Amino acid sequence: QVQLVESGGGLVQAGGSLRLSCAASGVIYRLNAMYWYRQAPGKQRELVATITSGGSTNYADSVKGRFTISRDNAKNTVYLQMTSLKPEDTAVYYCRATVVTIYNRVSDSWGQGTQVTVSS
């Protein structure tokens, strides 16, 4: 099994910053692409940022220039640095990873989510 555990969420004022972390553990041989999603109340889950195993990144238009995704392969961890936060960034943030397990199987794993609340 593969587990993803997010941390770093919380309450912040508009214009502030937060850094989310997502640590993967378990029967991991290699982490391929890693992702951050978010889901606001009453809305569909949306893709926020992607980082490939080679470090290429992609962002939703709504967060470009404000959020930065990065990864530490030695720690099996992905990060999301969020700056200039807005009330509309309020959501539960989830990480996702495409994992090649030690059994040579591809696993699509999700974390449990971490709440980010931005006050105006």
Salt bridges, closest charged atoms under 4 A:
GLU46 OE2 - ARG38 NE 2.62
ASP61 OD1 - LYS64 NZ 3.19
ASP89 OD1 - ARG38 NH1 2.90
ASP89 OD2 - ARG66 NH1 2.76
ASP108 OD1 - ARG96 NE 2.80
